[in-house]
Amino acid sequence: MLGKSIALAVSVAGMLIAAPAAASASSHASNDIWGPGNCPQGMLCVWPNWNHPPEGPVETPSLVTNSEWSGNVTAFNFYNRTTRNAEMSWSYTYFGTTYTGTDCVRPGEGNYYVPLTVTKVTWQTRIC
């Protein structure tokens, strides 16, 4: 049973890194199935709740940044509305076991998550 729980948690963690690619980083246009919502141009936003209207989340983000950041914020979804690649570090607890990871988020990308905590944002010049 423990093996199945761990396998499920690893599977969920694997889903966290999947995010659709943007059509054009320079135009900030998105091929995602949702838009940037109320995330201001030039910022990376994280929202603490599940919401997926076509225009994107409209609730208050738990994080809005365009600089290096560390802390702890609840995350269900995110959107990178900058021209840079961001690395987001996260943690997720499943049946008492905490899993951590870092995902590269390209400009114009967004994704939905299971509930997790974003712990760090750094900016990268490398291609994801």
PLY file of the C-alpha trace (Angstrom):
ply
format ascii 1.0
element vertex 128
property float x
property float y
property float z
element edge 127
property int vertex1
property int vertex2
end_header
0.00 0.00 0.00
2.83 2.41 0.85
4.38 1.69 -2.56
1.13 2.66 -4.29
0.92 5.88 -2.24
4.46 6.83 -3.16
3.85 5.99 -6.81
0.76 8.19 -6.81
2.64 11.07 -5.18
5.49 10.77 -7.68
2.93 10.70 -10.49
1.27 13.85 -9.17
4.66 15.53 -8.79
5.46 14.58 -12.38
2.28 16.31 -13.55
3.45 19.50 -11.88
6.25 20.00 -14.35
4.08 19.70 -17.45
3.05 23.07 -18.85
2.01 24.01 -22.38
4.45 26.10 -24.41
3.82 29.68 -25.41
3.51 30.71 -29.03
5.85 33.66 -28.76
7.86 34.78 -25.77
8.49 38.23 -27.16
4.82 39.03 -27.80
3.63 37.47 -24.54
0.91 35.75 -26.57
-0.14 32.42 -25.19
-1.28 29.13 -26.64
-2.35 28.07 -23.17
-5.96 27.11 -22.63
-6.34 30.10 -20.30
-5.05 33.65 -20.32
-2.91 35.64 -17.89
-5.95 36.89 -15.99
-5.13 39.82 -13.74
-1.37 39.19 -13.83
0.25 42.51 -14.84
2.50 42.62 -17.90
6.13 42.00 -16.89
5.30 39.92 -13.80
5.11 36.30 -12.72
1.94 35.59 -10.76
0.90 32.72 -8.50
-2.70 32.24 -7.34
-3.71 30.35 -4.19
-6.96 28.96 -5.58
-8.29 26.89 -8.46
-9.88 29.02 -11.16
-9.85 28.61 -14.91
-12.05 31.09 -16.76
-10.88 31.64 -20.38
-9.28 34.98 -19.50
-7.37 33.46 -16.59
-7.59 33.96 -12.82
-9.16 37.16 -11.53
-8.66 36.63 -7.79
-5.87 38.29 -5.85
-2.55 36.50 -6.53
-0.59 35.12 -3.58
2.62 36.23 -5.33
3.40 38.86 -7.97
7.10 39.28 -8.75
9.64 40.10 -11.44
12.67 39.74 -9.16
14.35 37.04 -7.09
11.98 35.90 -4.35
11.85 33.34 -1.55
9.25 32.57 1.08
6.15 30.39 1.25
2.94 31.02 -0.68
0.07 28.69 -1.47
-0.19 27.90 -5.17
-2.81 26.27 -7.37
-1.82 27.97 -10.62
0.66 30.43 -12.06
1.38 32.56 -15.14
4.72 33.96 -16.33
3.95 37.24 -18.08
7.60 38.27 -18.42
10.15 37.84 -21.22
12.42 35.68 -19.04
12.53 32.07 -17.93
11.68 31.63 -14.26
12.64 28.73 -12.04
9.98 28.07 -9.41
10.83 25.84 -6.47
7.93 24.14 -4.70
7.03 21.68 -2.00
4.06 19.35 -1.70
3.06 17.10 1.19
1.27 13.84 0.44
0.30 11.44 3.23
2.91 12.93 5.54
5.77 12.86 3.02
7.05 16.16 1.62
8.19 16.26 -1.99
10.12 19.17 -3.48
11.01 20.21 -7.00
11.98 23.04 -9.29
10.26 23.76 -12.59
11.34 26.02 -15.39
8.52 28.35 -16.44
8.90 29.95 -19.85
7.41 33.32 -20.80
3.70 33.03 -21.52
3.35 29.76 -19.63
0.83 28.91 -17.01
-0.40 25.73 -15.39
-2.74 24.34 -12.80
-1.49 22.37 -9.83
-2.56 20.31 -6.95
-2.23 22.43 -3.80
1.43 23.13 -3.16
3.71 25.79 -1.76
5.98 27.92 -3.94
9.17 28.57 -2.00
11.48 30.35 -4.43
11.57 32.17 -7.78
14.82 32.78 -9.62
15.32 34.11 -13.13
17.27 32.23 -15.78
18.92 33.14 -19.04
19.11 29.51 -20.17
16.46 27.91 -22.35
14.08 25.59 -20.55
0 1
1 2
2 3
3 4
4 5
5 6
6 7
7 8
8 9
9 10
10 11
11 12
12 13
13 14
14 15
15 16
16 17
17 18
18 19
19 20
20 21
21 22
22 23
23 24
24 25
25 26
26 27
27 28
28 29
29 30
30 31
31 32
32 33
33 34
34 35
35 36
36 37
37 38
38 39
39 40
40 41
41 42
42 43
43 44
44 45
45 46
46 47
47 48
48 49
49 50
50 51
51 52
52 53
53 54
54 55
55 56
56 57
57 58
58 59
59 60
60 61
61 62
62 63
63 64
64 65
65 66
66 67
67 68
68 69
69 70
70 71
71 72
72 73
73 74
74 75
75 76
76 77
77 78
78 79
79 80
80 81
81 82
82 83
83 84
84 85
85 86
86 87
87 88
88 89
89 90
90 91
91 92
92 93
93 94
94 95
95 96
96 97
97 98
98 99
99 100
100 101
101 102
102 103
103 104
104 105
105 106
106 107
107 108
108 109
109 110
110 111
111 112
112 113
113 114
114 115
115 116
116 117
117 118
118 119
119 120
120 121
121 122
122 123
123 124
124 125
125 126
126 127
